[in-house]
Amino acid sequence: MSVLSDPAAHDRVRAVAWRDGALELLDQRLLPAREQRLRFDDAAAVARAIRDMVVRGAPAIGIAAAYGVVLAARARFAADGEAWTQTIAADLERLADARPTAVNLFWAIARMRGRIDALPAGVDPLPALLAEADAILAEDIAANRRMGELGAALIEPGRALLTHCNTGSLATGGYGTALGVIRSAWAGGRLTAVCADETRPWLQGARLTAWELVQDGIPVTLIAEGAAAHRMKQGDIGWVVVGADRITADGSAANKIGTYGLAVLARFHGVRFMVVAPSSTIDMSLASGGDIPIEMRAPAELLELGGTRVAAEGAQAWNPSFDVTPAALIDAIVTERGVVLAPDAAKMAALMA
């Protein structure tokens, strides 16, 4: 078990940054083999980076899109003068179309659009929009630290946790959502072990979560998804802790494919299930999880591994990127606004009031 330590000691990774007039993204497709930061100075390239998963994780996608709006405004103002507030609409649409499920993307673009609409005519938009994007980044890190504290307080000392996909600094502005809870719980001496699903087909657990926790000095044990039930049966897993790309008004949560199955297994084995996400991930316009658009990705992601085909020729693939866990299987939703236990529509409405 960890001894008490400063949570900041377990928070060294940053995936999204604005430096010297450009957006820098840590290319998560190359981890853990190579750490490479790519620079982007136009909005179309940022949209491609989001679509191609250079950057991934709902909060990080939103932050990257906010800086994409900054780049678009700089270019449009230089080219179109006072008409830039109209011509930028195409750039905002391109950014919004990059990924369909993560609501933080649309939230961040809408917030930047509101800032654009409030600017006086003819004024260089760069300072105000850059300040807004910087604020989105800073608020995300602060929210993650708050969620880390709230979620860790739910965890009984002396238990292990299981997590899925990557929900740490790589998926956010910093510290992480579900991994923020893990960081806080580890620093507080509450955990005996952290288990991470490998998370097929992109292997975010194997490539990203394991790498990130090793970087931050938190021991991690990797398991195949198919081992999750057997691992829970051992009796030491106290919680499954995951993030979310969208949470609906009834408390259902869309997250990386495989999350729903973990929730079913957790309920059978008496393991509690926690979803950790900022309030910007909550979409009160959707009544239930069945309303969430689920992104379908290329069959090659399943049929191939590292560019080499592993499936039999002629086989087809069904490759949804997300699934939806109904509120009835969720024991706690943790946000920076507070914790919702046994979520339902009334409790979610009270949280977001």
VENMO-V681172 format. One record per residue. N is the residue number from 1. PSI is psi as a letter, one per 20 degrees, with the letter a starting at -180 (none if undefined). BURIAL is + if it has 9 or more other ideal C-beta (glycine too) atoms within 8 Angstrom, else -. Layout:
# VENMO-V681172
{{N & PSI & BURIAL} {N & PSI & BURIAL}}
This chain:
# VENMO-V681172
{{1 & q & -} {2 & q & +} {3 & r & -} {4 & p & -} {5 & r & +} {6 & p & -} {7 & h & +} {8 & h & -} {9 & i & +} {10 & k & +} {11 & m & +} {12 & i & -} {13 & p & +} {14 & p & -} {15 & h & +} {16 & p & +} {17 & q & -} {18 & o & +} {19 & p & -} {20 & l & -} {21 & j & -} {22 & r & +} {23 & p & +} {24 & p & +} {25 & p & +} {26 & o & +} {27 & o & +} {28 & i & +} {29 & h & -} {30 & i & -} {31 & q & +} {32 & j & -} {33 & h & -} {34 & p & -} {35 & o & -} {36 & p & -} {37 & p & -} {38 & q & +} {39 & p & -} {40 & p & +} {41 & j & -} {42 & q & +} {43 & h & +} {44 & h & -} {45 & h & +} {46 & g & +} {47 & g & +} {48 & h & +} {49 & h & +} {50 & g & +} {51 & h & -} {52 & j & -} {53 & k & +} {54 & g & +} {55 & p & +} {56 & r & +} {57 & p & +} {58 & g & +} {59 & g & +} {60 & h & +} {61 & g & +} {62 & g & +} {63 & g & +} {64 & g & +} {65 & h & +} {66 & g & +} {67 & h & +} {68 & h & +} {69 & h & +} {70 & g & +} {71 & h & +} {72 & g & +} {73 & g & +} {74 & g & +} {75 & g & +} {76 & h & +} {77 & g & +} {78 & h & -} {79 & h & -} {80 & i & +} {81 & c & -} {82 & i & -} {83 & i & -} {84 & h & +} {85 & h & +} {86 & g & -} {87 & h & +} {88 & i & +} {89 & h & -} {90 & h & -} {91 & g & +} {92 & h & +} {93 & g & -} {94 & g & +} {95 & g & +} {96 & h & +} {97 & i & -} {98 & g & +} {99 & p & +} {100 & i & -} {101 & g & +} {102 & o & +} {103 & h & +} {104 & h & +} {105 & g & +} {106 & h & -} {107 & g & +} {108 & g & +} {109 & g & +} {110 & h & -} {111 & g & +} {112 & h & +} {113 & h & +} {114 & h & -} {115 & h & +} {116 & g & +} {117 & h & -} {118 & i & -} {119 & q & +} {120 & q & -} {121 & p & -} {122 & i & -} {123 & p & -} {124 & o & -} {125 & i & +} {126 & g & +} {127 & g & -} {128 & g & +} {129 & h & +} {130 & h & +} {131 & h & -} {132 & g & +} {133 & g & +} {134 & h & +} {135 & g & -} {136 & g & +} {137 & g & +} {138 & h & +} {139 & h & -} {140 & g & +} {141 & g & +} {142 & g & +} {143 & h & +} {144 & g & +} {145 & h & +} {146 & g & +} {147 & h & +} {148 & g & +} {149 & g & +} {150 & g & +} {151 & g & +} {152 & h & +} {153 & i & -} {154 & i & +} {155 & p & +} {156 & p & -} {157 & q & -} {158 & j & -} {159 & r & +} {160 & q & +} {161 & q & +} {162 & p & +} {163 & r & +} {164 & q & +} {165 & b & +} {166 & p & +} {167 & k & +} {168 & b & +} {169 & h & +} {170 & h & +} {171 & i & +} {172 & a & +} {173 & h & +} {174 & q & +} {175 & g & +} {176 & r & +} {177 & e & +} {178 & h & +} {179 & h & +} {180 & g & +} {181 & g & +} {182 & g & +} {183 & g & +} {184 & g & +} {185 & h & +} {186 & g & +} {187 & h & +} {188 & j & +} {189 & k & +} {190 & i & +} {191 & q & +} {192 & h & -} {193 & q & +} {194 & p & +} {195 & p & +} {196 & p & +} {197 & q & +} {198 & h & +} {199 & m & +} {200 & q & -} {201 & i & -} {202 & i & -} {203 & l & +} {204 & h & +} {205 & g & +} {206 & g & +} {207 & h & +} {208 & g & +} {209 & g & +} {210 & g & +} {211 & g & +} {212 & g & +} {213 & h & +} {214 & g & +} {215 & h & -} {216 & j & +} {217 & k & -} {218 & o & +} {219 & p & -} {220 & q & +} {221 & p & -} {222 & p & +} {223 & q & +} {224 & q & -} {225 & h & +} {226 & i & -} {227 & i & -} {228 & g & +} {229 & g & -} {230 & h & -} {231 & g & +} {232 & h & +} {233 & h & -} {234 & h & -} {235 & i & -} {236 & i & -} {237 & o & +} {238 & h & +} {239 & q & +} {240 & p & +} {241 & o & +} {242 & r & +} {243 & a & +} {244 & q & +} {245 & h & +} {246 & p & +} {247 & p & +} {248 & r & +} {249 & h & +} {250 & j & +} {251 & j & +} {252 & q & +} {253 & p & +} {254 & p & +} {255 & r & +} {256 & q & +} {257 & p & -} {258 & i & +} {259 & g & +} {260 & g & +} {261 & h & +} {262 & h & +} {263 & h & +} {264 & g & +} {265 & g & +} {266 & g & +} {267 & g & +} {268 & h & -} {269 & j & +} {270 & k & -} {271 & p & +} {272 & q & +} {273 & p & +} {274 & p & +} {275 & p & +} {276 & p & +} {277 & q & +} {278 & r & +} {279 & h & +} {280 & i & +} {281 & i & +} {282 & p & +} {283 & n & +} {284 & i & +} {285 & i & -} {286 & p & +} {287 & h & -} {288 & r & +} {289 & h & +} {290 & i & -} {291 & i & -} {292 & p & +} {293 & p & -} {294 & p & +} {295 & p & +} {296 & p & -} {297 & r & -} {298 & p & -} {299 & h & +} {300 & h & -} {301 & h & +} {302 & h & +} {303 & i & +} {304 & r & +} {305 & o & -} {306 & k & -} {307 & i & -} {308 & p & -} {309 & p & -} {310 & i & -} {311 & q & +} {312 & p & -} {313 & p & -} {314 & i & -} {315 & q & -} {316 & r & -} {317 & q & +} {318 & o & -} {319 & m & +} {320 & q & +} {321 & h & +} {322 & q & +} {323 & r & +} {324 & p & +} {325 & p & +} {326 & q & -} {327 & h & +} {328 & i & -} {329 & j & +} {330 & p & +} {331 & h & -} {332 & p & +} {333 & p & +} {334 & p & +} {335 & r & +} {336 & i & +} {337 & i & -} {338 & a & -} {339 & p & +} {340 & o & +} {341 & q & -} {342 & m & -} {343 & q & +} {344 & a & +} {345 & g & +} {346 & g & -} {347 & h & +} {348 & h & +} {349 & g & +} {350 & h & -} {351 & g & +} {352 & j & +} {353 & none & -}}
